[in-house]
Amino acid sequence: MSDEVIIRELVGPDQTMTIFPLYSQVSRLSEAVVCQRLSAMFAQSNYRCIAAYIDERMVGASGFWTGAQLWCGKYVEADNVVVDSALRSQGIGGKMMAWIEAEAERIECAAIRTAMVLGRERTHQFYARNGYFDDGLLMVKALSRGAAEFPEYVSQQV
């Protein structure tokens, strides 16, 4: 087995669904829900996905969005960076982020960003090692449709 990591872009929801076995290591979402959400994400025309392979085995995946905001202009946001649990801390995530960053440069973005869940210290350290800075706090509130899936984000206000 080669140790060379190859990054490939996955095209469309069907090809991107090949990430499901890997993604299921970090999520409890069903295959049907992941498929439905990926289809909706691709329909917005600003979502793309890459996968990392060693030989022909998928060992990592990450989506990313392009957008524009007043504060920074055009940007890329990495979304759901996942590396096979048996291969973490071997540079695969860094190679995927480098690919996304190079693509962001190629399409003339001013910034790249990512959101992460608080309390995931290894994830925080990974992004810091890769040159990312804490620059805000993402606030989340679950609406009625999301209350069951995200009980931690349901307002306790009376």
Beta strands, then each sheet from edge to edge (+ up, - down):
strand 1: 5-10
strand 2: 47-54
strand 3: 57-69
strand 4: 73-83
strand 5: 111-114
sheet 1: 1+ 2- 3+ 4- 5-
end
